[in-house]
Amino acid sequence: MPATHTTEKVARPPSAAPRPPVPRPAPRSVRLWRGLTPWLFLAAPLALLVAFTYAPVVNMLAYSFTDWDGVSPELSYIGADNYVEIFTRPELFQVFFVSGYYLAASAVQIALALYFATVLSFNVRFRNFYKGVLFFPYLINGVAIGFVFLYFFQDGGTLDSVLALVGYESDRAWLGTSTSANISLASVSVWRYLGLNFVLFLGAIQSIPGELYEAAELDGASRWHQFRYIIAPGIKPVLSLSVILSISGSLSVFEIPYIMTGGATGTETFVIQTTDLAFRFNKTGLASAAAVVLLLIILAMTWVQRRLVPDDKVDLT
């Protein structure tokens, strides 16, 4: 019987894939330009920042150790005499009591902004219209706002006319006494800066994933529970930023009281006082020292606030 031969196919190992070619390093000139390109885009804003922010601060710090009057080309170095005068004259710090009105107004402003941002983050009719109404005052120039509300609060002005329509005859001068004037001015700042905090809070709320709201609604959570356990923890960094801005803004109020009262009737703020020292009494050196003290106070308040409320990473999942 003839022998049969069977042929078997031997499986050959697959050929290895060719290695991709190793890219050559870019020429040194190309790498240099790649490294310089970001700095070329930043050159203009950095130059403006140095010219109009850091350089004036350095000059202000230098002037605070002199007796310069702001006009004379000559100035004399007097050491820390300006700082000694500031801390030995209590009347220079009494104006910080006025900042208490604006600090209280800032608390009201943050609460209102947070309320409106929370409400308008849900489906509400005409919410885009309400967003525009709330943000519009922040777009108006501060000097224009000061003149508008100067007529609003004057005797027989807009406020008195509105109160007369509802049967209330007011005979008080809204800007005539220290308490009523500061409350009136602080209320104007609430109206003006409410839109800024509102936009910050609204953006933070809308950045929270929508799945969290859907899961909360499925679990039967009310709007209050959604705010307490989802919105409030989610906007904590933005809320901390708003508090810092409110504190620094309360200590450095200038536009509205300067336009409406000029610092009269007990409405003078620290910045108005510093401006008067520089341009009214020609004590630029002393005014520079006061500005440095205000800057240090704001930095110290910011540092304390950051220590009490650290900016922790928020994880809602």
Salt bridges, closest charged atoms under 4 A:
GLU85 OE2 - ARG89 NH1 2.74
GLU91 OE2 - ARG89 NE 2.95
GLU217 OE2 - ARG223 NH1 3.69
GLU255 OE1 - ARG192 NH1 2.59
ASP311 OD2 - ARG306 NH2 3.69
